[in-house]
Amino acid sequence: MRPKKGASVAKPKSPKCRTCGKRIHVPKGWSAGPAVRRHYWRVHRDVMQPEKSGR
Ligand SMILES: [Zn+2]
């Protein structure tokens, strides 16, 4: 049995945003989850907190 290099079972490092469909860059040492969260907070903040509208 040969160990396969590269292609295959590795987890996808760049998750895609469900909202805008863009690839989300995962900073070094981060995992996908927090990176997605960060993207949401930066780009889709209104999605994260739909009820809070400052008036
Ligand atoms: Zn997005």
mmCIF file of the protein (N, C-alpha, C, O) and its ligand, coordinates in Angstrom:
data_MODEL
# 
_entry.id   MODEL 
# 
loop_
_entity.id 
_entity.type 
_entity.pdbx_number_of_molecules 
1 polymer     1 
2 non-polymer 1 
# 
_entity_poly.entity_id                      1 
_entity_poly.type                           'polypeptide(L)' 
_entity_poly.nstd_linkage                   no 
_entity_poly.nstd_monomer                   no 
_entity_poly.pdbx_seq_one_letter_code       MRPKKGASVAKPKSPKCRTCGKRIHVPKGWSAGPAVRRHYWRVHRDVMQPEKSGR 
_entity_poly.pdbx_seq_one_letter_code_can   MRPKKGASVAKPKSPKCRTCGKRIHVPKGWSAGPAVRRHYWRVHRDVMQPEKSGR 
_entity_poly.pdbx_strand_id                 A 
# 
loop_
_entity_poly_seq.entity_id 
_entity_poly_seq.num 
_entity_poly_seq.mon_id 
_entity_poly_seq.hetero 
1 1  MET n 
1 2  ARG n 
1 3  PRO n 
1 4  LYS n 
1 5  LYS n 
1 6  GLY n 
1 7  ALA n 
1 8  SER n 
1 9  VAL n 
1 10 ALA n 
1 11 LYS n 
1 12 PRO n 
1 13 LYS n 
1 14 SER n 
1 15 PRO n 
1 16 LYS n 
1 17 CYS n 
1 18 ARG n 
1 19 THR n 
1 20 CYS n 
1 21 GLY n 
1 22 LYS n 
1 23 ARG n 
1 24 ILE n 
1 25 HIS n 
1 26 VAL n 
1 27 PRO n 
1 28 LYS n 
1 29 GLY n 
1 30 TRP n 
1 31 SER n 
1 32 ALA n 
1 33 GLY n 
1 34 PRO n 
1 35 ALA n 
1 36 VAL n 
1 37 ARG n 
1 38 ARG n 
1 39 HIS n 
1 40 TYR n 
1 41 TRP n 
1 42 ARG n 
1 43 VAL n 
1 44 HIS n 
1 45 ARG n 
1 46 ASP n 
1 47 VAL n 
1 48 MET n 
1 49 GLN n 
1 50 PRO n 
1 51 GLU n 
1 52 LYS n 
1 53 SER n 
1 54 GLY n 
1 55 ARG n 
# 
loop_
_struct_asym.id 
_struct_asym.entity_id 
A 1 
B 2 
# 
loop_
_chem_comp.id 
_chem_comp.type 
_chem_comp.mon_nstd_flag 
ALA 'L-peptide linking' y 
ARG 'L-peptide linking' y 
ASP 'L-peptide linking' y 
CYS 'L-peptide linking' y 
GLN 'L-peptide linking' y 
GLU 'L-peptide linking' y 
GLY 'peptide linking'   y 
HIS 'L-peptide linking' y 
ILE 'L-peptide linking' y 
LYS 'L-peptide linking' y 
MET 'L-peptide linking' y 
PRO 'L-peptide linking' y 
SER 'L-peptide linking' y 
THR 'L-peptide linking' y 
TRP 'L-peptide linking' y 
TYR 'L-peptide linking' y 
VAL 'L-peptide linking' y 
ZN  non-polymer         . 
# 
_pdbx_entity_nonpoly.entity_id   2 
_pdbx_entity_nonpoly.name        ? 
_pdbx_entity_nonpoly.comp_id     ZN 
# 
_pdbx_nonpoly_scheme.asym_id         B 
_pdbx_nonpoly_scheme.entity_id       2 
_pdbx_nonpoly_scheme.mon_id          ZN 
_pdbx_nonpoly_scheme.ndb_seq_num     1 
_pdbx_nonpoly_scheme.pdb_seq_num     101 
_pdbx_nonpoly_scheme.auth_seq_num    101 
_pdbx_nonpoly_scheme.pdb_mon_id      ZN 
_pdbx_nonpoly_scheme.auth_mon_id     ZN 
_pdbx_nonpoly_scheme.pdb_strand_id   A 
_pdbx_nonpoly_scheme.pdb_ins_code    . 
# 
loop_
_atom_site.group_PDB 
_atom_site.id 
_atom_site.type_symbol 
_atom_site.label_atom_id 
_atom_site.label_alt_id 
_atom_site.label_comp_id 
_atom_site.label_asym_id 
_atom_site.label_entity_id 
_atom_site.label_seq_id 
_atom_site.pdbx_PDB_ins_code 
_atom_site.Cartn_x 
_atom_site.Cartn_y 
_atom_site.Cartn_z 
_atom_site.occupancy 
_atom_site.B_iso_or_equiv 
_atom_site.pdbx_formal_charge 
_atom_site.auth_seq_id 
_atom_site.auth_comp_id 
_atom_site.auth_asym_id 
_atom_site.auth_atom_id 
_atom_site.pdbx_PDB_model_num 
ATOM   1   N  N  . MET A 1 1  ? 0.841   -1.214 0.000  1.00 0.00 ? 1   MET A N  1 
ATOM   2   C  CA . MET A 1 1  ? 0.000   0.000  0.000  1.00 0.00 ? 1   MET A CA 1 
ATOM   3   C  C  . MET A 1 1  ? 0.860   1.242  0.000  1.00 0.00 ? 1   MET A C  1 
ATOM   4   O  O  . MET A 1 1  ? 1.774   1.400  0.809  1.00 0.00 ? 1   MET A O  1 
ATOM   5   N  N  . ARG A 1 2  ? 0.541   2.104  -0.920 1.00 0.00 ? 2   ARG A N  1 
ATOM   6   C  CA . ARG A 1 2  ? 1.287   3.356  -0.976 1.00 0.00 ? 2   ARG A CA 1 
ATOM   7   C  C  . ARG A 1 2  ? 0.518   4.481  -0.303 1.00 0.00 ? 2   ARG A C  1 
ATOM   8   O  O  . ARG A 1 2  ? -0.690  4.625  -0.490 1.00 0.00 ? 2   ARG A O  1 
ATOM   9   N  N  . PRO A 1 3  ? 1.209   5.248  0.454  1.00 0.00 ? 3   PRO A N  1 
ATOM   10  C  CA . PRO A 1 3  ? 0.557   6.451  0.996  1.00 0.00 ? 3   PRO A CA 1 
ATOM   11  C  C  . PRO A 1 3  ? 0.347   7.464  -0.114 1.00 0.00 ? 3   PRO A C  1 
ATOM   12  O  O  . PRO A 1 3  ? 1.269   7.775  -0.868 1.00 0.00 ? 3   PRO A O  1 
ATOM   13  N  N  . LYS A 1 4  ? -0.862  7.972  -0.209 1.00 0.00 ? 4   LYS A N  1 
ATOM   14  C  CA . LYS A 1 4  ? -1.106  8.949  -1.266 1.00 0.00 ? 4   LYS A CA 1 
ATOM   15  C  C  . LYS A 1 4  ? -0.670  10.332 -0.819 1.00 0.00 ? 4   LYS A C  1 
ATOM   16  O  O  . LYS A 1 4  ? -0.920  10.772 0.303  1.00 0.00 ? 4   LYS A O  1 
ATOM   17  N  N  . LYS A 1 5  ? -0.025  10.975 -1.728 1.00 0.00 ? 5   LYS A N  1 
ATOM   18  C  CA . LYS A 1 5  ? 0.392   12.343 -1.390 1.00 0.00 ? 5   LYS A CA 1 
ATOM   19  C  C  . LYS A 1 5  ? -0.643  13.341 -1.884 1.00 0.00 ? 5   LYS A C  1 
ATOM   20  O  O  . LYS A 1 5  ? -1.201  13.207 -2.973 1.00 0.00 ? 5   LYS A O  1 
ATOM   21  N  N  . GLY A 1 6  ? -0.875  14.322 -1.069 1.00 0.00 ? 6   GLY A N  1 
ATOM   22  C  CA . GLY A 1 6  ? -1.740  15.419 -1.518 1.00 0.00 ? 6   GLY A CA 1 
ATOM   23  C  C  . GLY A 1 6  ? -3.169  15.013 -1.726 1.00 0.00 ? 6   GLY A C  1 
ATOM   24  O  O  . GLY A 1 6  ? -3.972  15.032 -0.794 1.00 0.00 ? 6   GLY A O  1 
ATOM   25  N  N  . ALA A 1 7  ? -3.495  14.643 -2.957 1.00 0.00 ? 7   ALA A N  1 
ATOM   26  C  CA . ALA A 1 7  ? -4.898  14.421 -3.297 1.00 0.00 ? 7   ALA A CA 1 
ATOM   27  C  C  . ALA A 1 7  ? -5.569  13.470 -2.325 1.00 0.00 ? 7   ALA A C  1 
ATOM   28  O  O  . ALA A 1 7  ? -5.017  12.441 -1.935 1.00 0.00 ? 7   ALA A O  1 
ATOM   29  N  N  . SER A 1 8  ? -6.714  13.830 -1.969 1.00 0.00 ? 8   SER A N  1 
ATOM   30  C  CA . SER A 1 8  ? -7.679  13.014 -1.228 1.00 0.00 ? 8   SER A CA 1 
ATOM   31  C  C  . SER A 1 8  ? -8.049  13.477 0.151  1.00 0.00 ? 8   SER A C  1 
ATOM   32  O  O  . SER A 1 8  ? -8.448  14.626 0.342  1.00 0.00 ? 8   SER A O  1 
ATOM   33  N  N  . VAL A 1 9  ? -7.925  12.609 1.098  1.00 0.00 ? 9   VAL A N  1 
ATOM   34  C  CA . VAL A 1 9  ? -8.694  12.708 2.328  1.00 0.00 ? 9   VAL A CA 1 
ATOM   35  C  C  . VAL A 1 9  ? -8.527  13.971 3.179  1.00 0.00 ? 9   VAL A C  1 
ATOM   36  O  O  . VAL A 1 9  ? -9.279  14.195 4.127  1.00 0.00 ? 9   VAL A O  1 
ATOM   37  N  N  . ALA A 1 10 ? -7.550  14.776 2.834  1.00 0.00 ? 10  ALA A N  1 
ATOM   38  C  CA . ALA A 1 10 ? -7.341  15.970 3.642  1.00 0.00 ? 10  ALA A CA 1 
ATOM   39  C  C  . ALA A 1 10 ? -8.592  16.838 3.709  1.00 0.00 ? 10  ALA A C  1 
ATOM   40  O  O  . ALA A 1 10 ? -9.362  16.930 2.754  1.00 0.00 ? 10  ALA A O  1 
ATOM   41  N  N  . LYS A 1 11 ? -8.767  17.461 4.848  1.00 0.00 ? 11  LYS A N  1 
ATOM   42  C  CA . LYS A 1 11 ? -9.929  18.336 4.989  1.00 0.00 ? 11  LYS A CA 1 
ATOM   43  C  C  . LYS A 1 11 ? -9.748  19.565 4.104  1.00 0.00 ? 11  LYS A C  1 
ATOM   44  O  O  . LYS A 1 11 ? -8.637  20.062 3.921  1.00 0.00 ? 11  LYS A O  1 
ATOM   45  N  N  . PRO A 1 12 ? -10.838 20.029 3.575  1.00 0.00 ? 12  PRO A N  1 
ATOM   46  C  CA . PRO A 1 12 ? -10.758 21.243 2.758  1.00 0.00 ? 12  PRO A CA 1 
ATOM   47  C  C  . PRO A 1 12 ? -10.365 22.428 3.620  1.00 0.00 ? 12  PRO A C  1 
ATOM   48  O  O  . PRO A 1 12 ? -10.984 22.713 4.645  1.00 0.00 ? 12  PRO A O  1 
ATOM   49  N  N  . LYS A 1 13 ? -9.319  23.110 3.177  1.00 0.00 ? 13  LYS A N  1 
ATOM   50  C  CA . LYS A 1 13 ? -8.817  24.189 4.031  1.00 0.00 ? 13  LYS A CA 1 
ATOM   51  C  C  . LYS A 1 13 ? -9.539  25.502 3.801  1.00 0.00 ? 13  LYS A C  1 
ATOM   52  O  O  . LYS A 1 13 ? -9.582  26.368 4.675  1.00 0.00 ? 13  LYS A O  1 
ATOM   53  N  N  . SER A 1 14 ? -10.107 25.637 2.607  1.00 0.00 ? 14  SER A N  1 
ATOM   54  C  CA . SER A 1 14 ? -10.828 26.874 2.354  1.00 0.00 ? 14  SER A CA 1 
ATOM   55  C  C  . SER A 1 14 ? -12.323 26.604 2.271  1.00 0.00 ? 14  SER A C  1 
ATOM   56  O  O  . SER A 1 14 ? -12.827 26.131 1.253  1.00 0.00 ? 14  SER A O  1 
ATOM   57  N  N  . PRO A 1 15 ? -13.002 26.904 3.327  1.00 0.00 ? 15  PRO A N  1 
ATOM   58  C  CA . PRO A 1 15 ? -14.457 26.723 3.316  1.00 0.00 ? 15  PRO A CA 1 
ATOM   59  C  C  . PRO A 1 15 ? -15.110 27.799 2.473  1.00 0.00 ? 15  PRO A C  1 
ATOM   60  O  O  . PRO A 1 15 ? -14.519 28.846 2.209  1.00 0.00 ? 15  PRO A O  1 
ATOM   61  N  N  . LYS A 1 16 ? -16.302 27.538 2.065  1.00 0.00 ? 16  LYS A N  1 
ATOM   62  C  CA . LYS A 1 16 ? -17.018 28.541 1.285  1.00 0.00 ? 16  LYS A CA 1 
ATOM   63  C  C  . LYS A 1 16 ? -18.110 29.162 2.131  1.00 0.00 ? 16  LYS A C  1 
ATOM   64  O  O  . LYS A 1 16 ? -18.754 28.517 2.959  1.00 0.00 ? 16  LYS A O  1 
ATOM   65  N  N  . CYS A 1 17 ? -18.282 30.434 1.881  1.00 0.00 ? 17  CYS A N  1 
ATOM   66  C  CA . CYS A 1 17 ? -19.328 31.138 2.607  1.00 0.00 ? 17  CYS A CA 1 
ATOM   67  C  C  . CYS A 1 17 ? -20.683 30.740 2.046  1.00 0.00 ? 17  CYS A C  1 
ATOM   68  O  O  . CYS A 1 17 ? -20.882 30.712 0.832  1.00 0.00 ? 17  CYS A O  1 
ATOM   69  N  N  . ARG A 1 18 ? -21.589 30.439 2.922  1.00 0.00 ? 18  ARG A N  1 
ATOM   70  C  CA . ARG A 1 18 ? -22.919 30.035 2.457  1.00 0.00 ? 18  ARG A CA 1 
ATOM   71  C  C  . ARG A 1 18 ? -23.723 31.224 1.981  1.00 0.00 ? 18  ARG A C  1 
ATOM   72  O  O  . ARG A 1 18 ? -24.658 31.086 1.193  1.00 0.00 ? 18  ARG A O  1 
ATOM   73  N  N  . THR A 1 19 ? -23.359 32.357 2.454  1.00 0.00 ? 19  THR A N  1 
ATOM   74  C  CA . THR A 1 19 ? -24.145 33.537 2.117  1.00 0.00 ? 19  THR A CA 1 
ATOM   75  C  C  . THR A 1 19 ? -23.716 34.157 0.801  1.00 0.00 ? 19  THR A C  1 
ATOM   76  O  O  . THR A 1 19 ? -24.551 34.431 -0.061 1.00 0.00 ? 19  THR A O  1 
ATOM   77  N  N  . CYS A 1 20 ? -22.420 34.380 0.642  1.00 0.00 ? 20  CYS A N  1 
ATOM   78  C  CA . CYS A 1 20 ? -21.978 35.061 -0.567 1.00 0.00 ? 20  CYS A CA 1 
ATOM   79  C  C  . CYS A 1 20 ? -21.242 34.112 -1.515 1.00 0.00 ? 20  CYS A C  1 
ATOM   80  O  O  . CYS A 1 20 ? -20.918 34.487 -2.642 1.00 0.00 ? 20  CYS A O  1 
ATOM   81  N  N  . GLY A 1 21 ? -20.981 32.889 -1.061 1.00 0.00 ? 21  GLY A N  1 
ATOM   82  C  CA . GLY A 1 21 ? -20.380 31.908 -1.949 1.00 0.00 ? 21  GLY A CA 1 
ATOM   83  C  C  . GLY A 1 21 ? -18.890 32.101 -2.167 1.00 0.00 ? 21  GLY A C  1 
ATOM   84  O  O  . GLY A 1 21 ? -18.274 31.408 -2.977 1.00 0.00 ? 21  GLY A O  1 
ATOM   85  N  N  . LYS A 1 22 ? -18.326 33.034 -1.447 1.00 0.00 ? 22  LYS A N  1 
ATOM   86  C  CA . LYS A 1 22 ? -16.893 33.258 -1.615 1.00 0.00 ? 22  LYS A CA 1 
ATOM   87  C  C  . LYS A 1 22 ? -16.096 32.269 -0.793 1.00 0.00 ? 22  LYS A C  1 
ATOM   88  O  O  . LYS A 1 22 ? -16.566 31.704 0.194  1.00 0.00 ? 22  LYS A O  1 
ATOM   89  N  N  . ARG A 1 23 ? -14.883 32.090 -1.243 1.00 0.00 ? 23  ARG A N  1 
ATOM   90  C  CA . ARG A 1 23 ? -13.981 31.279 -0.442 1.00 0.00 ? 23  ARG A CA 1 
ATOM   91  C  C  . ARG A 1 23 ? -13.525 32.083 0.754  1.00 0.00 ? 23  ARG A C  1 
ATOM   92  O  O  . ARG A 1 23 ? -13.258 33.281 0.663  1.00 0.00 ? 23  ARG A O  1 
ATOM   93  N  N  . ILE A 1 24 ? -13.442 31.401 1.863  1.00 0.00 ? 24  ILE A N  1 
ATOM   94  C  CA . ILE A 1 24 ? -13.001 32.080 3.065  1.00 0.00 ? 24  ILE A CA 1 
ATOM   95  C  C  . ILE A 1 24 ? -11.575 31.675 3.382  1.00 0.00 ? 24  ILE A C  1 
ATOM   96  O  O  . ILE A 1 24 ? -11.251 30.494 3.513  1.00 0.00 ? 24  ILE A O  1 
ATOM   97  N  N  . HIS A 1 25 ? -10.745 32.677 3.498  1.00 0.00 ? 25  HIS A N  1 
ATOM   98  C  CA . HIS A 1 25 ? -9.344  32.400 3.789  1.00 0.00 ? 25  HIS A CA 1 
ATOM   99  C  C  . HIS A 1 25 ? -9.199  31.994 5.246  1.00 0.00 ? 25  HIS A C  1 
ATOM   100 O  O  . HIS A 1 25 ? -9.705  32.665 6.146  1.00 0.00 ? 25  HIS A O  1 
ATOM   101 N  N  . VAL A 1 26 ? -8.512  30.903 5.462  1.00 0.00 ? 26  VAL A N  1 
ATOM   102 C  CA . VAL A 1 26 ? -8.287  30.461 6.828  1.00 0.00 ? 26  VAL A CA 1 
ATOM   103 C  C  . VAL A 1 26 ? -6.870  30.830 7.238  1.00 0.00 ? 26  VAL A C  1 
ATOM   104 O  O  . VAL A 1 26 ? -5.904  30.295 6.694  1.00 0.00 ? 26  VAL A O  1 
ATOM   105 N  N  . PRO A 1 27 ? -6.743  31.734 8.190  1.00 0.00 ? 27  PRO A N  1 
ATOM   106 C  CA . PRO A 1 27 ? -5.414  32.152 8.652  1.00 0.00 ? 27  PRO A CA 1 
ATOM   107 C  C  . PRO A 1 27 ? -4.637  30.986 9.225  1.00 0.00 ? 27  PRO A C  1 
ATOM   108 O  O  . PRO A 1 27 ? -5.212  29.998 9.681  1.00 0.00 ? 27  PRO A O  1 
ATOM   109 N  N  . LYS A 1 28 ? -3.357  31.114 9.194  1.00 0.00 ? 28  LYS A N  1 
ATOM   110 C  CA . LYS A 1 28 ? -2.493  30.045 9.669  1.00 0.00 ? 28  LYS A CA 1 
ATOM   111 C  C  . LYS A 1 28 ? -2.770  29.764 11.139 1.00 0.00 ? 28  LYS A C  1 
ATOM   112 O  O  . LYS A 1 28 ? -2.845  30.675 11.963 1.00 0.00 ? 28  LYS A O  1 
ATOM   113 N  N  . GLY A 1 29 ? -2.918  28.503 11.440 1.00 0.00 ? 29  GLY A N  1 
ATOM   114 C  CA . GLY A 1 29 ? -3.154  28.135 12.825 1.00 0.00 ? 29  GLY A CA 1 
ATOM   115 C  C  . GLY A 1 29 ? -4.629  28.157 13.198 1.00 0.00 ? 29  GLY A C  1 
ATOM   116 O  O  . GLY A 1 29 ? -5.007  27.738 14.292 1.00 0.00 ? 29  GLY A O  1 
ATOM   117 N  N  . TRP A 1 30 ? -5.458  28.646 12.285 1.00 0.00 ? 30  TRP A N  1 
ATOM   118 C  CA . TRP A 1 30 ? -6.898  28.659 12.529 1.00 0.00 ? 30  TRP A CA 1 
ATOM   119 C  C  . TRP A 1 30 ? -7.500  27.409 11.937 1.00 0.00 ? 30  TRP A C  1 
ATOM   120 O  O  . TRP A 1 30 ? -6.917  26.752 11.074 1.00 0.00 ? 30  TRP A O  1 
ATOM   121 N  N  . SER A 1 31 ? -8.693  27.099 12.432 1.00 0.00 ? 31  SER A N  1 
ATOM   122 C  CA . SER A 1 31 ? -9.442  26.062 11.751 1.00 0.00 ? 31  SER A CA 1 
ATOM   123 C  C  . SER A 1 31 ? -10.598 26.732 11.025 1.00 0.00 ? 31  SER A C  1 
ATOM   124 O  O  . SER A 1 31 ? -10.866 27.919 11.214 1.00 0.00 ? 31  SER A O  1 
ATOM   125 N  N  . ALA A 1 32 ? -11.261 25.970 10.212 1.00 0.00 ? 32  ALA A N  1 
ATOM   126 C  CA . ALA A 1 32 ? -12.277 26.545 9.320  1.00 0.00 ? 32  ALA A CA 1 
ATOM   127 C  C  . ALA A 1 32 ? -13.379 27.262 10.098 1.00 0.00 ? 32  ALA A C  1 
ATOM   128 O  O  . ALA A 1 32 ? -13.810 28.349 9.713  1.00 0.00 ? 32  ALA A O  1 
ATOM   129 N  N  . GLY A 1 33 ? -13.825 26.659 11.174 1.00 0.00 ? 33  GLY A N  1 
ATOM   130 C  CA . GLY A 1 33 ? -14.954 27.215 11.917 1.00 0.00 ? 33  GLY A CA 1 
ATOM   131 C  C  . GLY A 1 33 ? -14.781 28.688 12.273 1.00 0.00 ? 33  GLY A C  1 
ATOM   132 O  O  . GLY A 1 33 ? -15.570 29.528 11.840 1.00 0.00 ? 33  GLY A O  1 
ATOM   133 N  N  . PRO A 1 34 ? -13.770 28.999 13.047 1.00 0.00 ? 34  PRO A N  1 
ATOM   134 C  CA . PRO A 1 34 ? -13.545 30.393 13.450 1.00 0.00 ? 34  PRO A CA 1 
ATOM   135 C  C  . PRO A 1 34 ? -13.342 31.321 12.267 1.00 0.00 ? 34  PRO A C  1 
ATOM   136 O  O  . PRO A 1 34 ? -13.767 32.475 12.291 1.00 0.00 ? 34  PRO A O  1 
ATOM   137 N  N  . ALA A 1 35 ? -12.689 30.810 11.232 1.00 0.00 ? 35  ALA A N  1 
ATOM   138 C  CA . ALA A 1 35 ? -12.449 31.652 10.060 1.00 0.00 ? 35  ALA A CA 1 
ATOM   139 C  C  . ALA A 1 35 ? -13.769 32.043 9.414  1.00 0.00 ? 35  ALA A C  1 
ATOM   140 O  O  . ALA A 1 35 ? -13.950 33.185 8.992  1.00 0.00 ? 35  ALA A O  1 
ATOM   141 N  N  . VAL A 1 36 ? -14.682 31.094 9.339  1.00 0.00 ? 36  VAL A N  1 
ATOM   142 C  CA . VAL A 1 36 ? -16.000 31.374 8.769  1.00 0.00 ? 36  VAL A CA 1 
ATOM   143 C  C  . VAL A 1 36 ? -16.726 32.394 9.638  1.00 0.00 ? 36  VAL A C  1 
ATOM   144 O  O  . VAL A 1 36 ? -17.356 33.328 9.141  1.00 0.00 ? 36  VAL A O  1 
ATOM   145 N  N  . ARG A 1 37 ? -16.622 32.193 10.922 1.00 0.00 ? 37  ARG A N  1 
ATOM   146 C  CA . ARG A 1 37 ? -17.262 33.125 11.848 1.00 0.00 ? 37  ARG A CA 1 
ATOM   147 C  C  . ARG A 1 37 ? -16.736 34.527 11.640 1.00 0.00 ? 37  ARG A C  1 
ATOM   148 O  O  . ARG A 1 37 ? -17.490 35.498 11.587 1.00 0.00 ? 37  ARG A O  1 
ATOM   149 N  N  . ARG A 1 38 ? -15.432 34.607 11.526 1.00 0.00 ? 38  ARG A N  1 
ATOM   150 C  CA . ARG A 1 38 ? -14.829 35.917 11.367 1.00 0.00 ? 38  ARG A CA 1 
ATOM   151 C  C  . ARG A 1 38 ? -15.346 36.570 10.091 1.00 0.00 ? 38  ARG A C  1 
ATOM   152 O  O  . ARG A 1 38 ? -15.668 37.758 10.068 1.00 0.00 ? 38  ARG A O  1 
ATOM   153 N  N  . HIS A 1 39 ? -15.416 35.777 9.041  1.00 0.00 ? 39  HIS A N  1 
ATOM   154 C  CA . HIS A 1 39 ? -15.924 36.293 7.771  1.00 0.00 ? 39  HIS A CA 1 
ATOM   155 C  C  . HIS A 1 39 ? -17.346 36.819 7.948  1.00 0.00 ? 39  HIS A C  1 
ATOM   156 O  O  . HIS A 1 39 ? -17.693 37.891 7.451  1.00 0.00 ? 39  HIS A O  1 
ATOM   157 N  N  . TYR A 1 40 ? -18.138 36.067 8.644  1.00 0.00 ? 40  TYR A N  1 
ATOM   158 C  CA . TYR A 1 40 ? -19.519 36.497 8.849  1.00 0.00 ? 40  TYR A CA 1 
ATOM   159 C  C  . TYR A 1 40 ? -19.586 37.797 9.623  1.00 0.00 ? 40  TYR A C  1 
ATOM   160 O  O  . TYR A 1 40 ? -20.363 38.698 9.306  1.00 0.00 ? 40  TYR A O  1 
ATOM   161 N  N  . TRP A 1 41 ? -18.753 37.869 10.643 1.00 0.00 ? 41  TRP A N  1 
ATOM   162 C  CA . TRP A 1 41 ? -18.783 39.085 11.452 1.00 0.00 ? 41  TRP A CA 1 
ATOM   163 C  C  . TRP A 1 41 ? -18.329 40.293 10.653 1.00 0.00 ? 41  TRP A C  1 
ATOM   164 O  O  . TRP A 1 41 ? -18.816 41.405 10.857 1.00 0.00 ? 41  TRP A O  1 
ATOM   165 N  N  . ARG A 1 42 ? -17.418 40.074 9.764  1.00 0.00 ? 42  ARG A N  1 
ATOM   166 C  CA . ARG A 1 42 ? -16.877 41.214 9.027  1.00 0.00 ? 42  ARG A CA 1 
ATOM   167 C  C  . ARG A 1 42 ? -17.774 41.589 7.855  1.00 0.00 ? 42  ARG A C  1 
ATOM   168 O  O  . ARG A 1 42 ? -17.987 42.767 7.570  1.00 0.00 ? 42  ARG A O  1 
ATOM   169 N  N  . VAL A 1 43 ? -18.297 40.568 7.181  1.00 0.00 ? 43  VAL A N  1 
ATOM   170 C  CA . VAL A 1 43 ? -18.999 40.844 5.930  1.00 0.00 ? 43  VAL A CA 1 
ATOM   171 C  C  . VAL A 1 43 ? -20.506 40.771 6.071  1.00 0.00 ? 43  VAL A C  1 
ATOM   172 O  O  . VAL A 1 43 ? -21.241 41.517 5.424  1.00 0.00 ? 43  VAL A O  1 
ATOM   173 N  N  . HIS A 1 44 ? -20.953 39.880 6.912  1.00 0.00 ? 44  HIS A N  1 
ATOM   174 C  CA . HIS A 1 44 ? -22.400 39.681 7.019  1.00 0.00 ? 44  HIS A CA 1 
ATOM   175 C  C  . HIS A 1 44 ? -22.868 39.909 8.448  1.00 0.00 ? 44  HIS A C  1 
ATOM   176 O  O  . HIS A 1 44 ? -23.582 39.090 9.027  1.00 0.00 ? 44  HIS A O  1 
ATOM   177 N  N  . ARG A 1 45 ? -22.463 41.003 8.984  1.00 0.00 ? 45  ARG A N  1 
ATOM   178 C  CA . ARG A 1 45 ? -22.761 41.232 10.397 1.00 0.00 ? 45  ARG A CA 1 
ATOM   179 C  C  . ARG A 1 45 ? -24.271 41.258 10.644 1.00 0.00 ? 45  ARG A C  1 
ATOM   180 O  O  . ARG A 1 45 ? -24.756 40.816 11.686 1.00 0.00 ? 45  ARG A O  1 
ATOM   181 N  N  . ASP A 1 46 ? -24.985 41.778 9.678  1.00 0.00 ? 46  ASP A N  1 
ATOM   182 C  CA . ASP A 1 46 ? -26.432 41.847 9.865  1.00 0.00 ? 46  ASP A CA 1 
ATOM   183 C  C  . ASP A 1 46 ? -27.055 40.463 9.909  1.00 0.00 ? 46  ASP A C  1 
ATOM   184 O  O  . ASP A 1 46 ? -28.128 40.273 10.483 1.00 0.00 ? 46  ASP A O  1 
ATOM   185 N  N  . VAL A 1 47 ? -26.380 39.500 9.302  1.00 0.00 ? 47  VAL A N  1 
ATOM   186 C  CA . VAL A 1 47 ? -26.888 38.132 9.339  1.00 0.00 ? 47  VAL A CA 1 
ATOM   187 C  C  . VAL A 1 47 ? -26.683 37.539 10.730 1.00 0.00 ? 47  VAL A C  1 
ATOM   188 O  O  . VAL A 1 47 ? -27.501 36.761 11.220 1.00 0.00 ? 47  VAL A O  1 
ATOM   189 N  N  . MET A 1 48 ? -25.584 37.923 11.344 1.00 0.00 ? 48  MET A N  1 
ATOM   190 C  CA . MET A 1 48 ? -25.271 37.390 12.658 1.00 0.00 ? 48  MET A CA 1 
ATOM   191 C  C  . MET A 1 48 ? -26.231 37.935 13.713 1.00 0.00 ? 48  MET A C  1 
ATOM   192 O  O  . MET A 1 48 ? -26.615 37.225 14.642 1.00 0.00 ? 48  MET A O  1 
ATOM   193 N  N  . GLN A 1 49 ? -26.608 39.186 13.562 1.00 0.00 ? 49  GLN A N  1 
ATOM   194 C  CA . GLN A 1 49 ? -27.506 39.772 14.544 1.00 0.00 ? 49  GLN A CA 1 
ATOM   195 C  C  . GLN A 1 49 ? -28.629 40.537 13.855 1.00 0.00 ? 49  GLN A C  1 
ATOM   196 O  O  . GLN A 1 49 ? -28.598 41.764 13.758 1.00 0.00 ? 49  GLN A O  1 
ATOM   197 N  N  . PRO A 1 50 ? -29.617 39.790 13.380 1.00 0.00 ? 50  PRO A N  1 
ATOM   198 C  CA . PRO A 1 50 ? -30.696 40.364 12.575 1.00 0.00 ? 50  PRO A CA 1 
ATOM   199 C  C  . PRO A 1 50 ? -31.608 41.281 13.399 1.00 0.00 ? 50  PRO A C  1 
ATOM   200 O  O  . PRO A 1 50 ? -32.207 42.209 12.854 1.00 0.00 ? 50  PRO A O  1 
ATOM   201 N  N  . GLU A 1 51 ? -31.715 41.030 14.683 1.00 0.00 ? 51  GLU A N  1 
ATOM   202 C  CA . GLU A 1 51 ? -32.698 41.751 15.478 1.00 0.00 ? 51  GLU A CA 1 
ATOM   203 C  C  . GLU A 1 51 ? -32.166 43.081 15.999 1.00 0.00 ? 51  GLU A C  1 
ATOM   204 O  O  . GLU A 1 51 ? -32.920 43.992 16.340 1.00 0.00 ? 51  GLU A O  1 
ATOM   205 N  N  . LYS A 1 52 ? -30.857 43.154 16.046 1.00 0.00 ? 52  LYS A N  1 
ATOM   206 C  CA . LYS A 1 52 ? -30.295 44.337 16.659 1.00 0.00 ? 52  LYS A CA 1 
ATOM   207 C  C  . LYS A 1 52 ? -30.097 45.458 15.642 1.00 0.00 ? 52  LYS A C  1 
ATOM   208 O  O  . LYS A 1 52 ? -29.097 45.489 14.926 1.00 0.00 ? 52  LYS A O  1 
ATOM   209 N  N  . SER A 1 53 ? -31.019 46.339 15.589 1.00 0.00 ? 53  SER A N  1 
ATOM   210 C  CA . SER A 1 53 ? -30.811 47.491 14.745 1.00 0.00 ? 53  SER A CA 1 
ATOM   211 C  C  . SER A 1 53 ? -30.817 48.725 15.628 1.00 0.00 ? 53  SER A C  1 
ATOM   212 O  O  . SER A 1 53 ? -31.825 49.064 16.248 1.00 0.00 ? 53  SER A O  1 
ATOM   213 N  N  . GLY A 1 54 ? -29.695 49.373 15.671 1.00 0.00 ? 54  GLY A N  1 
ATOM   214 C  CA . GLY A 1 54 ? -29.599 50.530 16.553 1.00 0.00 ? 54  GLY A CA 1 
ATOM   215 C  C  . GLY A 1 54 ? -30.438 51.691 16.046 1.00 0.00 ? 54  GLY A C  1 
ATOM   216 O  O  . GLY A 1 54 ? -30.293 52.141 14.910 1.00 0.00 ? 54  GLY A O  1 
ATOM   217 N  N  . ARG A 1 55 ? -31.308 52.157 16.908 1.00 0.00 ? 55  ARG A N  1 
ATOM   218 C  CA . ARG A 1 55 ? -32.099 53.305 16.483 1.00 0.00 ? 55  ARG A CA 1 
ATOM   219 C  C  . ARG A 1 55 ? -32.095 54.371 17.548 1.00 0.00 ? 55  ARG A C  1 
ATOM   220 O  O  . ARG A 1 55 ? -32.712 55.422 17.372 1.00 0.00 ? 55  ARG A O  1 
HETATM 221 ZN ZN . ZN  B 2 .  ? -19.729 35.726 2.809  1.00 0.00 2 101 ZN  A ZN 1 
# 
